[in-house]
Amino acid sequence: MLITEKTKTPPIRLEGALKIGTVARQLGISASMIRAWEKLGLTSPMRTGASYRMYTTEDIRVLRRAVYLRRVLGLNAPAILKQLREEGLLNHDHSHRAKGGIDQPAIGPRLRKLRLDRGESLSTVAQTVGVSIGFLSNLERSQVSASIGVMRKLAQYYGLNILDFFSADDATHPLVRPEARRVLQGGEGVQMELLAWGKIIMEPHLFRVAPGAGSGESYTHLGEEFLYVTSGRLVIVLGDEEFQLRAGDSFYFESKTPHRWHNPGKKKAVILWINTPPTF
């Protein structure tokens, strides 16, 4: 079925997306409740050309968790929204739209176009990047999200920066209001808010990392990085050395050193993260 995003981007195809009535029957709730949750920012379904709401596997997973929180724990809608954010289940397509932020299109169609333009098979790219063929196929169909580590390897493979997957505006803006930040998804539970973009030599982000979430496997690239933990905890591994960071700690390293990171705590970690030169 042909699905278009709410923003004016080219139509993309998402297999397995369901209409609101089907989702409501599966979850045992009313369609009106789903629409009410959408207004709060709990979901943000895709739309067909006829403006039908279409829900992906990820949307349904979030809704199923919301139903559990309502029925079993007795939480109201605002409390459900807060809990889902703390669990890292609301990615940029959900939580940030509710705050009026700028949406970013799914990277799947762009990854598929890059691969087809080079005349390469799924197996060739998957083997080079170090992922399974099934995972890459699902990523190209926007059925899963990729970790920072995997996106970095894909960007290097295609000779791009990660931000190129999202087609961010190249214009440089001196002032960026919170509601105007561009938000990227770096795998489940990892959200990156760009604080500046365009023709710049430093690239600042706010990373919001849910408990247990992280970069995935180690990755490397050119440049240097500086980070400051504003809240929560972060473990970062450089080569064979592990560092435990907590709120107030700052950290600097050369990006050519293999590195990976994750949030070991029970609360979301927020990190000011600066790369130079820009890598996203």
TORGULUM-538606 format. One record per residue (C-alpha): x, y, z; residue in three letters. Coordinates in steps of 0.1 Angstrom, whole numbers, padded with zeros to 4 digits, always signed. Layout:
% residues N
XYZAla/...
This chain:
% residues 280
+0000+0000+0000Met/+0013+0034-0009Leu/+0019+0056+0022Ile/+0028+0092+0023Thr/+0042+0111+0053Glu/+0025+0141+0068Lys/+0053+0163+0056Thr/+0056+0169+0019Lys/+0081+0142+0011Thr/+0080+0117-0017Pro/+0057+0087-0011Pro/+0072+0056+0003Ile/+0060+0020+0007Arg/+0056+0004+0040Leu/+0046-0033+0040Glu/+0023-0046+0068Gly/+0009-0012+0078Ala/-0027-0015+0093Leu/-0057+0008+0093Lys/-0069+0022+0126Ile/-0100-0001+0128Gly/-0079-0032+0124Thr/-0054-0020+0151Val/-0083-0011+0175Ala/-0097-0046+0171Arg/-0063-0063+0177Gln/-0057-0043+0209Leu/-0093-0044+0222Gly/-0097-0006+0224Ile/-0117+0020+0204Ser/-0105+0039+0174Ala/-0115+0071+0192Ser/-0091+0063+0220Met/-0063+0058+0195Ile/-0071+0091+0179Arg/-0071+0108+0213Ala/-0037+0093+0221Trp/-0024+0106+0188Glu/-0034+0141+0198Lys/-0012+0138+0229Leu/+0017+0127+0208Gly/+0016+0090+0217Leu/+0014+0079+0181Thr/+0020+0096+0148Ser/+0007+0073+0120Pro/+0015+0076+0084Met/-0012+0087+0060Arg/-0024+0073+0026Thr/-0032+0095-0003Gly/-0068+0093+0009Ala/-0057+0104+0044Ser/-0063+0070+0061Tyr/-0042+0065+0092Arg/-0018+0036+0087Met/+0000+0020+0117Tyr/+0034+0003+0114Thr/+0047-0026+0136Thr/+0065+0000+0158Glu/+0033+0020+0162Asp/+0014-0010+0173Ile/+0041-0020+0198Arg/+0038+0014+0214Val/+0001+0012+0215Leu/+0001-0023+0230Arg/+0024-0011+0258Arg/+0001+0019+0264Ala/-0029-0004+0267Val/-0011-0025+0293Tyr/-0002+0006+0313Leu/-0038+0017+0312Arg/-0055-0016+0321Arg/-0029-0032+0344Val/-0013-0002+0361Leu/-0043+0022+0359Gly/-0023+0051+0344Leu/-0041+0080+0328Asn/-0031+0093+0294Ala/-0005+0119+0305Pro/+0011+0093+0329Ala/+0012+0068+0300Ile/+0030+0093+0278Leu/+0055+0101+0305Lys/+0062+0064+0312Gln/+0067+0056+0275Leu/+0091+0084+0272Arg/+0111+0072+0302Glu/+0112+0037+0287Glu/+0125+0051+0254Gly/+0096+0038+0234Leu/+0086+0071+0219Leu/+0110+0080+0191Asn/+0112+0113+0173His/+0082+0104+0151Asp/+0061+0104+0183His/+0074+0125+0211Ser/+0090+0153+0192His/+0060+0159+0169Arg/+0040+0165+0200Ala/+0063+0193+0209Lys/+0062+0208+0174Gly/+0096+0197+0163Gly/+0107+0192+0127Ile/+0101+0157+0114Asp/+0127+0136+0096Gln/+0117+0111+0070Pro/+0125+0074+0075Ala/+0159+0065+0061Ile/+0148+0032+0046Gly/+0138+0044+0011Pro/+0171+0064+0008Arg/+0192+0034+0018Leu/+0174+0013-0007Arg/+0179+0039-0035Lys/+0216+0042-0026Leu/+0220+0005-0029Arg/+0201+0001-0061Leu/+0218+0031-0077Asp/+0251+0012-0072Arg/+0236-0020-0085Gly/+0244-0040-0054Glu/+0225-0068-0037Ser/+0213-0069-0001Leu/+0237-0097+0006Ser/+0267-0076-0006Thr/+0259-0046+0015Val/+0249-0066+0046Ala/+0280-0087+0045Gln/+0303-0056+0042Thr/+0285-0037+0070Val/+0282-0067+0092Gly/+0245-0071+0096Val/+0221-0098+0084Ser/+0203-0097+0051Ile/+0170-0098+0069Gly/+0179-0068+0091Phe/+0190-0047+0062Leu/+0159-0056+0042Ser/+0137-0046+0071Asn/+0157-0014+0076Leu/+0152-0005+0039Glu/+0114-0010+0044Arg/+0114+0011+0076Ser/+0104-0018+0097Gln/+0133-0015+0121Val/+0157+0013+0131Ser/+0195+0011+0131Ala/+0219+0018+0159Ser/+0244+0046+0157Ile/+0271+0020+0150Gly/+0253+0005+0121Val/+0243+0039+0106Met/+0279+0050+0109Arg/+0291+0019+0089Lys/+0264+0024+0063Leu/+0274+0061+0059Ala/+0310+0051+0055Gln/+0301+0024+0030Tyr/+0282+0049+0008Tyr/+0307+0077+0013Gly/+0282+0099+0032Leu/+0275+0114+0066Asn/+0246+0101+0086Ile/+0227+0133+0082Leu/+0227+0127+0044Asp/+0202+0099+0050Phe/+0177+0124+0064Phe/+0182+0152+0039Ser/+0185+0180+0065Ala/+0185+0216+0053Asp/+0220+0227+0044Asp/+0214+0263+0054Ala/+0233+0274+0086Thr/+0211+0292+0112His/+0228+0312+0140Pro/+0198+0307+0163Leu/+0179+0274+0167Val/+0149+0274+0189Arg/+0142+0241+0209Pro/+0110+0235+0188Glu/+0130+0239+0156Ala/+0157+0213+0163Arg/+0161+0185+0139Arg/+0156+0151+0156Val/+0171+0119+0144Leu/+0166+0084+0157Gln/+0198+0064+0164Gly/+0182+0030+0171Gly/+0157+0020+0198Glu/+0159+0043+0227Gly/+0184+0068+0213Val/+0173+0102+0201Gln/+0196+0129+0187Met/+0186+0165+0185Glu/+0208+0187+0162Leu/+0216+0220+0179Leu/+0232+0234+0147Ala/+0236+0222+0111Trp/+0248+0233+0077Gly/+0282+0245+0067Lys/+0298+0242+0102Ile/+0330+0227+0115Ile/+0315+0217+0149Met/+0284+0196+0151Glu/+0266+0198+0185Pro/+0238+0175+0195His/+0217+0166+0225Leu/+0216+0128+0229Phe/+0187+0114+0249Arg/+0195+0078+0257Val/+0169+0055+0274Ala/+0180+0030+0301Pro/+0198+0001+0285Gly/+0200+0018+0251Ala/+0232+0027+0233Gly/+0253+0028+0202Ser/+0255-0010+0196Gly/+0289-0023+0185Glu/+0320-0002+0183Ser/+0326+0022+0154Tyr/+0353+0046+0143Thr/+0355+0077+0121His/+0377+0108+0116Leu/+0377+0137+0140Gly/+0374+0145+0176Glu/+0345+0144+0201Glu/+0335+0162+0233Phe/+0306+0153+0255Leu/+0291+0166+0287Tyr/+0266+0145+0307Val/+0238+0169+0318Thr/+0218+0141+0335Ser/+0218+0104+0340Gly/+0247+0080+0335Arg/+0268+0069+0305Leu/+0293+0041+0300Val/+0317+0047+0271Ile/+0343+0022+0260Val/+0374+0034+0241Leu/+0393+0005+0227Gly/+0397-0019+0257Asp/+0392+0008+0284Glu/+0358+0015+0300Glu/+0348+0048+0315Phe/+0318+0054+0338Gln/+0303+0089+0334Leu/+0277+0106+0356Arg/+0260+0140+0355Ala/+0285+0168+0355Gly/+0313+0148+0339Asp/+0329+0158+0306Ser/+0348+0136+0282Phe/+0370+0141+0252Tyr/+0385+0116+0227Phe/+0397+0111+0192Glu/+0371+0095+0170Ser/+0395+0071+0153Lys/+0396+0051+0185Thr/+0370+0024+0184Pro/+0342+0034+0207His/+0308+0023+0219Arg/+0285+0035+0246Trp/+0253+0028+0265His/+0232+0040+0294Asn/+0236+0016+0324Pro/+0212+0035+0346Gly/+0175+0034+0354Lys/+0168+0069+0341Lys/+0172+0085+0308Lys/+0207+0100+0301Ala/+0210+0134+0284Val/+0243+0143+0269Ile/+0256+0174+0251Leu/+0277+0158+0223Trp/+0299+0177+0199Ile/+0317+0162+0169Asn/+0343+0180+0147Thr/+0343+0178+0118Pro/+0306+0170+0113Pro/+0299+0133+0111Thr/+0261+0133+0111Phe/
